[in-house]
Amino acid sequence: MPEQVPDRRERRKALTRRSIADTAQRLFAERGFEAVTVAEIAVAADVATKTIFNYFPAKEQLFFDAEPRLLPPDLPDASWTSPETLRQGLAEWACATAPLATPAAALDRRATVYRDSPLLRAHARAAFAARESALARAIEAGQLATSPGVMAALLLAAVREAWESALLMLAEKENPGDAAAHGRRSLMNALDLLSRSRAPVRTSRPRSTPPETLDLLNPPGPAPRERVSIVRVARVAGVSATTVSHTLNGRRPVAAETRDRVLEAIRQLGYRPNVLARGLRTNRSQTVGLVIPDITNPFYPALARGLQDVLRPAGYDEIISNTDGDRGRERAAIEQMIARQVDGLAFAVFHTHAEDLRPAIEAGIPVVRLGGTLVQDGVDLVHSDDEGGAAEATRYLLGRGYRRIGFVCGPGAEGPAAERVAGYRSALAAAGVAAGPELVAYTHFSRHGGGAGVSRLLDLAEPPDAVLCANDLMAIGALDAAGGRGLAVPGDLAVMGFDDIDAASLVRPRLTTMANPAREIGRACGMRLLERLSGEPAALIPMEIVIPARLVERESA
C-alpha cells in the first residue's frame, strides 16, 4: 500500500493542474488573456494564488502548457551533419506541436485568444528564440554554416512563422486539417529556401581567406601614376589573370605559395581593383546602404559593425546615412541610395511609413527594415523583441514591488518605441495595475530628452516610483534628473533602460536594462541581404527575424 501513495498524490496533482488550466482557458476565451488576472483564476478554480504559481510560474504558461501543448519541447540531442538531416530534424520537431499536427477543432478558441494577445505572441517568440543557442551549437558542430548563431535565428524564425500561420488559420475558423497542412507546407518551403540559400553566403567567405587579402581591396597605393592592371599583376606573379582574381575575391581556392606570390606582386605594384569596371561587368555596385536615425547613439554603430561583419567578407561596402530622426531626411536618404545604385538597403529609422520605402522597392533594391513590425511586400523585417522585452522589463519592476511605473518614450512613439510602449502597457494590464496616459512622457531619444521626460513625470501630483526608458541614453538622462532633485536611485526612484550600450555599465548607479543585441541584428540583416542578392527566386519571400531582448540586472532598479 505505501508504494501506491505517491501515485495517488501525483494523480491528485495532475487533476488539480488540469482543473486550473481548464479554468484559465475558459476565462481567457471569455474575456481575453490580458483582461484576466491570476487572482481571478484562483477564485474561479477555488485554489490559492500561490497554488497556481506552484504549477505555473508564469501566467503565460497557463495558456501554453494546457493540453494539448502549443509550444514545441526542447530541441532533441541530435547530430546533424548535412543540410538535409538538419531540415528533416527541425521539421519533425516542429510538426509535433498541436498547430502543425492535425489539431482538434477545440483548439480554435485558444488560437483566437493567442491572435488577440500581444503578450502571448511575445512569449511565443521568446520561447522559440530560447532554443537558438542549442540549435546554433548543433549547426556549429555539424559545420553547416559560417555564422551558426545567425543561421539558427533564421531557421527558428521560419519555424515560428509556419507554426503561427497554422494557429492564426485556426483563429479564423479554418478546417484544422487544412490549417495544419498549410503550416507544414510553409515550414518545408522555408526550410528548403534556407538550405538552398546557404551556398552563396558560404562561398563568399571561405575559411582559407586571410584577413590581409580582404585589406588589399583598398590599399593606400603609390603616388599617381599609370594604372596597374590585373594582367600586369599576373605577369609579375607568374600566374594567370584568373588566378589573381580568385586570390582577391576568395571565391576559389588558391595554393598558399601562389597566393603569397600574387599578394607580393600586388604590394610591389600598388594594384587597386577597378571597382567601377567590375560594377559595369556585374551590374552591381558592391555597396549596401544603411540609413540610421542617430549616429551618436552607440546602438547604431554596433549595428553597423554587425552588418559589416557579414558584408565585408562577401565583397560589399557600406554607405551610412544619418537622418537625426527626421522623416524628410529619411526619404531623401533613400533617394540618395537609389541614385548611388546600392545593391541593398538596410533601413533603421524611427518612422514606419510604407510609402517611404516604395521607391527603393520599385527600383528592384532588396530592403530590410531594422525595427518595428510594419509588414510590407518586398521588405524583410529584422528586429529585437521590443514588445516582449518591454513587457519583461515591466514585469521585473512589478516583481520588485513598484506599482506606479512611468514610461519615457520618443516623439509620437513610432516603430520600435511604439512596440515598447505596447509591451509596457500590456504587462501592467495583465497585473491589474493602472497605466494612466499621464505616466507616458513623449520626448527625444537622447540623454537630454530622457532627463526632460522624467522631470515631467516627477512633477505629477502623484509621481512614479519607477521609470522605464525607451533606450539607455534616455535612462542616463533620467539618472541626471533624479540626481538633480536629490532623489536616490533606486531608493526613491527606480530607473531601467533598453539596449545595454557600453555606458550602461559605466554610470553610477550602473543601469539595469534590457540588452538589445545590436551587432547580432546587424549580422542577421547582412545574411538576409546576401540571401536576397543570391538571385534565388524563393529568397524573394519576405521574412521576419526576431531576436530576443535579455534582462541585465544591475543597480538602478
Sequence and secondary structure as in RCSB ss.txt:
>XXXX:A:sequence
MPEQVPDRRERRKALTRRSIADTAQRLFAERGFEAVTVAEIAVAADVATKTIFNYFPAKEQLFFDAEPRLLPPDL
PDASWTSPETLRQGLAEWACATAPLATPAAALDRRATVYRDSPLLRAHARAAFAARESALARAIEAGQLATSPGV
MAALLLAAVREAWESALLMLAEKENPGDAAAHGRRSLMNALDLLSRSRAPVRTSRPRSTPPETLDLLNPPGPAPR
ERVSIVRVARVAGVSATTVSHTLNGRRPVAAETRDRVLEAIRQLGYRPNVLARGLRTNRSQTVGLVIPDITNPFY
PALARGLQDVLRPAGYDEIISNTDGDRGRERAAIEQMIARQVDGLAFAVFHTHAEDLRPAIEAGIPVVRLGGTLV
QDGVDLVHSDDEGGAAEATRYLLGRGYRRIGFVCGPGAEGPAAERVAGYRSALAAAGVAAGPELVAYTHFSRHGG
GAGVSRLLDLAEPPDAVLCANDLMAIGALDAAGGRGLAVPGDLAVMGFDDIDAASLVRPRLTTMANPAREIGRAC
GMRLLERLSGEPAALIPMEIVIPARLVERESA
>XXXX:A:secstr
 GGGHHHHHHHHHHHHHHHHHHHHHHHHHHH TTT  HHHHHHHHTS HHHHHHH SSHHHHHHTSSS  S  S 
      SHHHHHHHHHHHHTTSTTTS   TTHHHHHHHHHT HHHHHHHHHHHHTTHHHHHHHHHHTT  SSHHH
HHHHHHHHHHHHHHHHHHHHHTT  HHHHHHHHHHHHHHHHHHHHHTHHHHHHTS TT  HHHHHTTS    SS 
S   HHHHHHHHTS HHHHHHHHH  S   HHHHHHHHHHHHHHT    HHHHHHHHT   EEEEEES TTSTHH
HHHHHHHHHHHGGGT EEEEEE TT HHHHHHHHHHHHHTT SEEEE  S   HHHHHHHHHTT  EEEESS   
 TTEEEEEE HHHHHHHHHHHHHHTT  SEEEEE GGG HHHHHHHHHHHHHHHHTT    GGGEEE  SSHHHH
HHHHHHHHTSSS  SEEEESSHHHHHHHHHHHHHTT  TTTT EEEEEE  GGGGTSSS  EEEE  HHHHHHHH
HHHHHHHHTT GGGGS  EEEE  EEE  S  
